[in-house]
């Protein structure tokens, strides 16, 4: 960004010839907003339209009839920001650079794009200029003072006459702290500053001025006056409206939207009326919100051999016979889920585990969440009946992190974790909420089967996958595709059956869904086998005793 140009200016020798009309000032009510990357006090949108390169946020609008007067509207022009008074040389929060950068960001956004229906095309931004003299009156200045200051600059050849080359300029005057616009009900206004030179030369300079405020207040007032200058630079002769409750002094396309505001590139802006959409609008960049959750599982402390046993096969099975030996190993486990939100300035995270909200806090893991034990994850379920039980995890959340811990000896259980994130201070109408779900299996014990069981399981998985493959190729695919070649995803699933055992198991669950209607017994076996393989894979991640 260019450094502000410091200008010391003397009174113009042509000033005595100037004649301004007091009529036509365009005031707006003061409503300063709190500063911040996400402004507070934003209006809640009633809807939005997503178009290429922009999202148009819609707000409530009155029923009005717009009129195009016989005066000019701005098609292309320069925007000259004038920081009035020596105050701005050392101003902070905001500084001249802060305000100029905010203006540049707003102009580079789609914010003004809905003005094209009114004839507007483009606006270029000049470097910031600090006007030291003539300085503003204190404690109040009038619209006449602001317009006189602009014409002093023009008369001193700082800027060309409005009817000269390069003279189509929108001047925006930023008042200093300590000098406020003398209309106590307005935070700013605009008008055309008319300069008359005898005998026939009348020029119109387009001038807006706003009170000093925090950055959010300045950008809100600035956008209000800017949009109205672009559509009605010489008041009462450009775009104005008629409707219930409108006065001649409050009938421009931002006045119609009252105090409705939106956010553009992190800055507070005023909504304006779109005749095309029959709504008050704030065009902005499209939303880019997203969330992803990563999962980390780890052991806590040493393992413990809890039990060593033998179990006979009691379920009818073509895969398993006889008695198998096993070792039950206990070990405390922890699963840490970390959420990452993208596109958020102040993300606010909410966690639920099995439908139960987890309060945010930095305390120890104390809240217990219980779920039915997943007996299918015990490999004994493949050869005998496993008694039902309950699995319990202790849960805690802190910001974007959720921790689940099992105790030694807890059976395996499935926990559904949902993380929801939203922009903390955006109204609900911005639809900033995104969510991600994770299915977590947590256990404080694992049953390690003997080698014969694992060999029988691998042989059975191969057999069932062959049967499933034949069924899909010979029965399911012809019924789905009516003779067409199998879809790519089907080929991938079939090819995946040749890969490692754990992935086979998870894909077997997927295949079971498609063969269920034709061969329910085969589908049930696939699901059971898949559960056993997953349990074995989990068990191999627990240290085996010497």
MIMARTOR-156792 format. One record per residue (C-alpha): residue number from 1; x, y, z. Coordinates in steps of 0.02 Angstrom, whole numbers. Each point is the difference from the previous one (the first is absolute). Layout:
REM MIMARTOR-156792
- NUM; X; Y; Z
...
This chain:
REM MIMARTOR-156792
- 1; 0; 0; 0
- 2; 63; 173; -41
- 3; 50; 113; 143
- 4; -124; 141; 32
- 5; 45; 164; -83
- 6; 10; 143; 125
- 7; -72; 159; -73
- 8; 7; 174; 73
- 9; -128; 106; -90
- 10; -38; 186; 9
- 11; -168; 82; -31
- 12; -45; 17; -181
- 13; -1; 172; -79
- 14; -159; -51; -94
- 15; -96; -45; 156
- 16; -103; 160; 4
- 17; -82; -45; -166
- 18; -64; -169; 61
- 19; -186; -27; 25
- 20; -67; -157; 84
- 21; -179; -51; 27
- 22; -42; -63; 175
- 23; -138; -109; -68
- 24; 25; -183; -42
- 25; 114; -58; 142
- 26; -9; -189; 14
- 27; 10; -45; 185
- 28; 4; -171; 82
- 29; -24; -47; 181
- 30; 153; -39; 105
- 31; 16; -181; 56
- 32; 182; -38; 37
- 33; 49; -184; 6
- 34; 132; -82; 105
- 35; 167; -30; -84
- 36; 62; -175; -42
- 37; 34; -121; -140
- 38; -180; -58; 12
- 39; -103; 156; 39
- 40; -130; -13; 136
- 41; -177; 60; -26
- 42; -16; -73; -175
- 43; -174; -15; -71
- 44; -65; -177; -22
- 45; -23; -38; -186
- 46; -165; -70; -60
- 47; 81; -100; -140
- 48; 139; -2; -127
- 49; 34; -29; -183
- 50; 159; -85; -56
- 51; 63; 56; -170
- 52; 170; -23; -84
- 53; 129; 94; 103
- 54; -120; 72; 128
- 55; -133; -32; 130
- 56; -139; 128; 13
- 57; -69; 11; 176
- 58; -180; 56; 4
- 59; -86; 103; 134
- 60; -177; 61; 27
- 61; -50; 142; -116
- 62; -153; 111; -6
- 63; -118; 2; -148
- 64; 55; 148; -102
- 65; 3; 67; -176
- 66; 169; 60; -65
- 67; 14; 149; -116
- 68; 142; 55; -113
- 69; 11; 188; -2
- 70; 74; 110; -136
- 71; 163; 31; 92
- 72; 163; -96; -14
- 73; 53; -165; 78
- 74; 180; -54; 20
- 75; 61; -122; -131
- 76; 189; 11; 23
- 77; 92; 115; 118
- 78; 146; 20; 120
- 79; -28; -13; 186
- 80; 105; 124; 99
- 81; 5; -29; 189
- 82; 34; 163; 92
- 83; 52; -15; 182
- 84; -43; 169; 72
- 85; 113; 82; 128
- 86; 168; -25; 83
- 87; -79; -128; 116
- 88; 21; -133; -135
- 89; 190; 19; -6
- 90; 17; -102; 159
- 91; -170; -84; 13
- 92; -8; -182; 54
- 93; -141; -126; 17
- 94; -39; 42; -135
- 95; 144; 81; -89
- 96; -6; 74; -175
- 97; 80; -161; -61
- 98; -134; -106; 86
- 99; -142; 97; -81
- 100; 82; 4; -172
- 101; 34; -188; 5
- 102; -181; -33; 49
- 103; -63; 107; -145
- 104; 116; -90; -120
- 105; -62; -171; 60
- 106; -183; 50; -18
- 107; 27; 70; -176
- 108; 93; -159; -50
- 109; -147; -106; 57
- 110; -167; -30; -89
- 111; -84; 125; 116
- 112; -41; 130; -135
- 113; -47; -130; -132
- 114; -189; 20; 20
- 115; 19; 186; -44
- 116; 30; -45; -182
- 117; -188; -8; -24
- 118; 1; 187; 38
- 119; 135; 42; -127
- 120; 155; -13; 110
- 121; 154; -82; -77
- 122; 160; 28; 98
- 123; 86; 105; 132
- 124; 188; 22; 22
- 125; 78; 45; 168
- 126; 124; 142; 22
- 127; 133; 0; 137
- 128; -56; 71; 166
- 129; 22; 188; 22
- 130; 9; 92; 166
- 131; -68; 177; -14
- 132; 77; 106; 137
- 133; -66; 171; -54
- 134; -133; 57; -14
- 135; -35; -107; 153
- 136; -172; -47; 65
- 137; -92; 112; 123
- 138; -11; -68; 176
- 139; -102; -70; 82
- 140; -118; -6; -150
- 141; 11; 19; -187
- 142; -136; 24; -128
- 143; -26; -72; -172
- 144; 47; 171; -68
- 145; 168; -13; 90
- 146; 37; -168; -79
- 147; -49; 58; -174
- 148; 100; 160; 17
- 149; 154; -100; 47
- 150; -17; -107; -157
- 151; -18; 152; -111
- 152; 150; 80; 82
- 153; 102; -150; -58
- 154; -73; 12; -175
- 155; 31; 187; -9
- 156; 179; -27; 55
- 157; 24; -123; -145
- 158; 17; -151; 112
- 159; -138; -77; -104
- 160; -73; 43; -171
- 161; -164; 90; -23
- 162; -147; -124; -8
- 163; -27; 36; -186
- 164; 187; -18; -43
- 165; 88; -161; -48
- 166; 14; -111; 153
- 167; -121; 109; 96
- 168; -134; -132; 30
- 169; 48; -28; 182
- 170; -94; -61; 153
- 171; 71; 91; 151
- 172; -24; -85; 169
- 173; 45; 107; 151
- 174; 46; -89; 162
- 175; -23; 116; 148
- 176; 123; -3; 145
- 177; -38; -45; 178
- 178; -58; 159; 86
- 179; -100; 73; -144
- 180; -170; -74; -42
- 181; -129; 33; -134
- 182; -122; 129; 65
- 183; -152; -107; -39
- 184; -9; -93; 166
- 185; -112; -135; -74
- 186; 120; -45; -141
- 187; 168; -86; -6
- 188; 33; 66; -174
- 189; -76; 75; -156
- 190; 36; 40; -182
- 191; -43; 136; -124
- 192; 62; 81; -158
- 193; 109; 151; 32
- 194; -47; 127; -131
- 195; 127; 130; -54
- 196; -57; 146; -108
- 197; 119; 107; -104
- 198; -74; 150; -88
- 199; -80; 2; -121
- 200; -49; -178; -50
- 201; 117; -128; 80
- 202; -83; -109; 133
- 203; 94; -155; 60
- 204; -59; -140; 114
- 205; 123; -91; 113
- 206; -66; -159; 83
- 207; 41; 3; 186
- 208; -41; -113; 146
- 209; 55; 19; 181
- 210; -10; -110; 152
- 211; 35; 16; 186
- 212; 148; -76; 87
- 213; -34; -170; 77
- 214; 80; -169; 25
- 215; 44; -93; -159
- 216; -165; -94; -11
- 217; -99; 161; 20
- 218; 106; 88; -130
- 219; -21; -138; -130
- 220; -188; -7; 32
- 221; -22; 188; -22
- 222; 122; 4; -147
- 223; -91; -136; -99
- 224; -168; 82; 35
- 225; 54; 166; -72
- 226; 103; -76; -140
- 227; -143; -104; -70
- 228; -117; 149; 5
- 229; 126; 113; -86
- 230; 25; -129; -139
- 231; -187; -15; -31
- 232; -55; 179; 42
- 233; 151; 115; -3
- 234; -105; 158; -19
- 235; -141; -36; 121
- 236; -181; -12; -56
- 237; 53; -24; -183
- 238; 71; -178; -4
- 239; -73; -163; 66
- 240; -128; 31; 137
- 241; -153; -92; 64
- 242; -180; 30; 47
- 243; -88; -104; 130
- 244; -88; -2; 167
- 245; 91; 100; 133
- 246; 136; 69; -115
- 247; 44; 184; 4
- 248; 89; 94; -137
- 249; 155; 12; 110
- 250; 5; -188; 34
- 251; -47; -83; -163
- 252; 164; -62; -76
- 253; 41; -183; -23
- 254; 93; -17; 165
- 255; -130; 99; 98
- 256; -127; -132; -53
- 257; 96; -130; 99
- 258; 2; 94; 165
- 259; 139; -60; 113
- 260; 23; -171; -83
- 261; 182; -46; -12
- 262; 108; -141; -67
- 263; 180; -56; -4
- 264; 121; 12; -146
- 265; 181; -57; 16
- 266; -17; 15; 189
- 267; -68; 179; -3
- 268; -171; 66; 48
- 269; -96; 70; -150
- 270; -172; 71; -32
- 271; -131; -98; -94
- 272; -77; 83; -153
- 273; -154; -30; -105
- 274; 5; -109; -155
- 275; -143; 32; -120
- 276; 46; -162; -91
- 277; -24; -106; 156
- 278; -129; 110; 88
- 279; 105; -15; 157
- 280; 131; 88; 102
- 281; 165; -83; -40
- 282; 182; -15; 47
- 283; 99; -86; -139
- 284; 156; -83; 67
- 285; 124; -136; -40
- 286; -72; -178; 7
- 287; 8; -90; 166
- 288; 149; -114; 23
- 289; -39; -87; 164
- 290; 53; -178; 34
- 291; 47; -122; 138
- 292; 106; -157; 13
- 293; 29; -111; 151
- 294; 158; -102; 26
- 295; 9; -150; 115
- 296; 146; -62; 104
- 297; -7; -161; 103
- 298; 128; -45; 131
- 299; 34; -116; 146
- 300; 10; 64; 179
- 301; 114; -100; 112
- 302; 51; -183; -13
- 303; -111; -143; -53
- 304; -65; -129; 123
- 305; -39; -182; -33
- 306; -172; -14; 75
- 307; -47; -176; -46
- 308; 58; -151; -99
- 309; -130; -124; -59
- 310; -69; -127; -121
- 311; -170; 6; -86
- 312; -87; -136; -98
- 313; -94; 35; -160
- 314; -187; -2; 32
- 315; -63; 97; -151
- 316; -34; -98; -158
- 317; 139; 48; -120
- 318; 87; -65; -154
- 319; 153; 99; 53
- 320; 33; -43; 182
- 321; 4; -164; 96
- 322; 66; -59; 166
- 323; 76; 102; 140
- 324; 106; 156; -16
- 325; 117; 80; 125
- 326; 5; 186; 35
- 327; 80; 133; 108
- 328; -98; 150; 64
- 329; 111; 153; 12
- 330; -50; 158; 91
- 331; 71; 170; -39
- 332; -68; 176; 23
- 333; -26; 89; -165
- 334; -23; 180; -50
- 335; -72; 74; -160
- 336; 31; 185; -34
- 337; -102; 87; -134
- 338; 61; 169; -62
- 339; -113; 109; -107
- 340; 67; 128; -123
- 341; -116; 133; -70
- 342; 44; 89; -161
- 343; -61; 173; -46
- 344; -42; 48; 179
- 345; 64; 151; 96
- 346; -72; -44; 171
- 347; -55; -182; -12
- 348; -112; -70; 136
- 349; 0; -189; 18
- 350; -136; -113; 70
- 351; 21; -186; 32
- 352; -127; -141; 20
- 353; 36; -181; 42
- 354; -143; -121; -32
- 355; -118; 148; -5
- 356; 57; 72; 167
- 357; 73; 175; 0
- 358; 172; 15; 78
- 359; 27; 166; 91
- 360; 155; 97; -44
- 361; 128; 9; 140
- 362; 181; -29; 41
- 363; -32; -119; 145
- 364; 44; -186; 13
- 365; -88; -136; -96
- 366; -147; -36; 114
- 367; -163; -10; -98
- 368; -47; -183; -29
- 369; -88; -50; -160
- 370; -65; -178; -14
- 371; -50; -103; -150
- 372; -46; -184; -28
- 373; 155; -107; -17
- 374; 34; -48; -180
- 375; 5; -188; 21
- 376; 35; -28; -184
- 377; 172; 75; 29
- 378; 41; -143; 119
- 379; 67; -143; -108
- 380; -86; -124; 117
- 381; -165; 57; -78
- 382; 48; -101; -154
- 383; 2; -165; 96
- 384; -118; 26; 148
- 385; -128; 118; 77
- 386; 79; 151; 85
- 387; -102; 76; 141
- 388; -54; 181; -27
- 389; 80; 135; 102
- 390; 32; 186; 13
- 391; 153; 98; -54
- 392; 39; 164; 86
- 393; 119; 139; -51
- 394; 47; 155; 97
- 395; -14; 154; -109
- 396; 59; 180; 7
- 397; 1; 143; -125
- 398; 106; 155; -7
- 399; -23; 113; -150
- 400; 39; -97; -157
- 401; 62; -156; 92
- 402; -102; -146; 67
- 403; 76; -142; 102
- 404; -77; -171; 33
- 405; 83; -121; 121
- 406; -41; -179; 41
- 407; 45; -86; 163
- 408; 96; -163; 8
- 409; -117; -145; -33
- 410; -141; 97; -85
- 411; -79; -98; -143
- 412; 3; 76; -175
- 413; -134; 129; -37
- 414; -47; 112; -145
- 415; -11; 187; 31
- 416; -72; 121; -127
- 417; 91; 167; 14
- 418; -68; 156; -84
- 419; 96; 163; -4
- 420; -89; 159; -52
- 421; 87; 165; -31
- 422; -69; 171; -38
- 423; 61; 179; -8
- 424; -23; 61; 178
- 425; -84; 168; -29
- 426; -79; -21; -172
- 427; -190; -1; 3
- 428; -82; -166; -41
- 429; -54; 60; -173
- 430; 179; -10; -61
- 431; -6; -190; 16
- 432; 180; -13; 58
- 433; -27; -164; 93
- 434; 89; -154; -67
- 435; 12; -172; 80
- 436; 102; -158; -14
- 437; -35; -173; 71
- 438; 115; -139; 55
- 439; -44; -178; 55
- 440; 120; -45; 139
- 441; 25; -176; 67
- 442; 79; 3; 171
- 443; 43; -144; 116
- 444; 102; -31; 155
- 445; 31; -180; -46
- 446; 34; -110; -150
- 447; -12; -187; -23
- 448; 147; -78; -92
- 449; -47; -168; -78
- 450; 119; -142; -33
- 451; 83; -32; -167
- 452; -123; -137; -52
- 453; -147; 119; 20
- 454; 87; 133; -104
- 455; 40; -128; -137
- 456; -180; -62; -3
- 457; -63; 178; -8
- 458; 112; 45; -147
- 459; -55; -155; -96
- 460; -182; 38; 35
- 461; 17; 180; -55
- 462; 75; -56; -164
- 463; -141; -123; -27
- 464; -136; 126; 39
- 465; 80; 134; -108
- 466; 5; -121; -146
- 467; -184; -41; 25
- 468; -44; 184; 15
- 469; 98; 42; -155
- 470; -88; -135; -100
- 471; -169; 57; 63
- 472; 34; 182; -44
- 473; 67; -41; -173
- 474; -134; -128; -44
- 475; -155; 68; 87
- 476; 16; 175; 73
- 477; 86; 90; -144
- 478; -120; -67; -135
- 479; -148; 56; 106
- 480; 73; 173; 30
- 481; 70; 36; -172
- 482; -111; -112; -108
- 483; 149; -74; -89
- 484; 109; 155; -4
- 485; 183; -12; 54
- 486; 22; 20; 190
- 487; 24; 175; 66
- 488; 173; 59; 48
- 489; -40; -6; 186
- 490; -56; -182; -15
- 491; 164; -45; -85
- 492; 96; 87; 137
- 493; -93; -91; 137
- 494; 29; -168; -83
- 495; 184; 38; -26
- 496; 12; 53; 181
- 497; -45; -174; 58
- 498; 173; -55; -55
- 499; 84; 123; 120
- 500; 45; -9; 186
- 501; -115; -85; 123
- 502; -58; 151; 99
- 503; -54; 94; -156
- 504; -86; -159; -59
- 505; -102; 2; 158
- 506; -59; 179; -20
- 507; -43; -30; -183
- 508; -89; -160; 47
- 509; -120; 104; 105
- 510; -28; 108; -155
- 511; -31; -153; -110
- 512; -121; -72; 126
- 513; -117; 147; -32
- 514; -16; -48; -184
- 515; -25; -187; 22
- 516; -117; 14; 150
- 517; -161; -11; -101
- 518; 58; -150; -103
- 519; 100; -99; 127
- 520; -35; 62; 177
- 521; 97; -143; 79
- 522; 155; 41; -101
- 523; -20; 185; 42
- 524; -12; -40; 186
- 525; 156; -108; -9
- 526; 95; 138; -90
- 527; -47; 124; 136
- 528; 49; -118; 139
- 529; 165; -45; -81
- 530; 38; 182; -29
- 531; -27; 37; 183
- 532; 118; -140; 49
- 533; 137; 58; -116
- 534; -15; 179; 62
- 535; 12; -62; 179
- 536; 157; -98; -44
- 537; 75; 151; -86
- 538; -35; 101; 157
- 539; 77; -135; 108
- 540; 162; 3; -98
- 541; 20; 182; 49
- 542; 9; -54; 183
- 543; 165; -69; 60
- 544; -3; -190; 15
- 545; 72; -69; 163
- 546; 162; -93; -7
